[in-house]
Amino acid sequence: MDLWTSPTPNGWKVTILIEELREAGHALSDLRIHTVNLAQGEHKTEAFTDRNPNQKIPVLQDGSRSVIESCAILQYLAERFPSPLLPAGEKRWDVLPWVYWQAANVGPAFGNKLSYTRYMDDLPDSAKAHPLERFGTESLRLTSVIDYQLKTHPFMCGHDFTIADIALFPWIRGYKWSKVDITGWPRVLDWLGRVRERPGVERGLAHGVPKSEIDRWSRERKKAYAKGGQIIAATPKKKNDL
Ligand SMILES: N[C@@H](CCC(=O)N[C@@H](CS)C(=O)NCC(=O)O)C(=O)O
């Protein structure tokens, strides 16, 4: 198997799952991980576009099967390598709707809030005010939904840590970078801590990141992230070169 990915929230979902599957006893010894440099446009090459016409990481190739979309990759790997991360049979419906919910709601809202907060430097403040308000408000509403789930159990879908927690964690943990103030939801902060302390999560987050900077970025890396984000964030000035 081959995985093309980058150290970004959607990329970390998959590297976290890989390390959690290893914790669950699956060696995944034939897996090769390739880091894609987004700032240099490696996801726009012909070879990458053949793998994913959507020109975004992550992409998984398993034999002749190519799987795009981080949450589809989570489901694919979790089904192929069974573990409590995705229960079997009827019980999987406790988890899968929340994985779809992350992909359809949390990723877009937090991702857009992040883009307008940090990356869209060539837009005037007046053009950013509405999207900042809209995606900021929606991100907070979504955080309150996570809080509701956590009222009755320690993880998103129950007492077990699952791929729904994996899908959500990389986006929610970046709340300071995206300036979504989730500190009014202590249960969500506790959940972040519970997820972060898992060894598989630690190793998954370390993919493409110096170990000393998993949670605390150096000024240089912050700058490099901001620059990379400006390059990939779609603004009206950037052409669509598909
Ligand atoms: N819905 C997609 C989103 C993937 C995505 O947005 N990937 C980002 C990195 S987190 C990317 O490749 N961006 C490059 C670009 O937009 O040019 C998924 O979940 O896989």
The ligand as an SDF file (V2000), in Angstrom:
LIG
                    3D

 20 19  0  0  0  0  0  0  0  0999 V2000
  -12.2470   16.6010    1.7120 N   0  0  0  0  0  0  0  0  0  0  0  0
  -10.8510   16.3300    1.5080 C   0  0  0  0  0  0  0  0  0  0  0  0
  -10.0420   17.5740    1.7700 C   0  0  0  0  0  0  0  0  0  0  0  0
   -8.5880   17.3460    1.4930 C   0  0  0  0  0  0  0  0  0  0  0  0
   -7.7990   18.6520    1.6290 C   0  0  0  0  0  0  0  0  0  0  0  0
   -8.3810   19.7610    1.6670 O   0  0  0  0  0  0  0  0  0  0  0  0
   -6.4820   18.5390    1.6610 N   0  0  0  0  0  0  0  0  0  0  0  0
   -5.6590   19.7140    1.7530 C   0  0  0  0  0  0  0  0  0  0  0  0
   -4.6380   19.5730    2.8640 C   0  0  0  0  0  0  0  0  0  0  0  0
   -5.4600   19.4450    4.4550 S   0  0  0  0  0  0  0  0  0  0  0  0
   -4.9330   19.8930    0.4200 C   0  0  0  0  0  0  0  0  0  0  0  0
   -4.4680   18.9410   -0.1630 O   0  0  0  0  0  0  0  0  0  0  0  0
   -4.8780   21.1380   -0.0540 N   0  0  0  0  0  0  0  0  0  0  0  0
   -4.1840   21.4620   -1.2640 C   0  0  0  0  0  0  0  0  0  0  0  0
   -4.9270   22.4740   -2.0930 C   0  0  0  0  0  0  0  0  0  0  0  0
   -6.1050   22.7610   -1.7880 O   0  0  0  0  0  0  0  0  0  0  0  0
   -4.3510   22.9730   -3.0540 O   0  0  0  0  0  0  0  0  0  0  0  0
  -10.3900   15.1910    2.4360 C   0  0  0  0  0  0  0  0  0  0  0  0
  -10.9440   15.0960    3.5290 O   0  0  0  0  0  0  0  0  0  0  0  0
   -9.5110   14.4220    2.0390 O   0  0  0  0  0  0  0  0  0  0  0  0
  1  2  1  0
  2  3  1  0
  2 18  1  0
  3  4  1  0
  4  5  1  0
  5  6  2  0
  5  7  1  0
  7  8  1  0
  8  9  1  0
  8 11  1  0
  9 10  1  0
 11 12  2  0
 11 13  1  0
 13 14  1  0
 14 15  1  0
 15 16  2  0
 15 17  1  0
 18 19  2  0
 18 20  1  0
M  END
$$$$
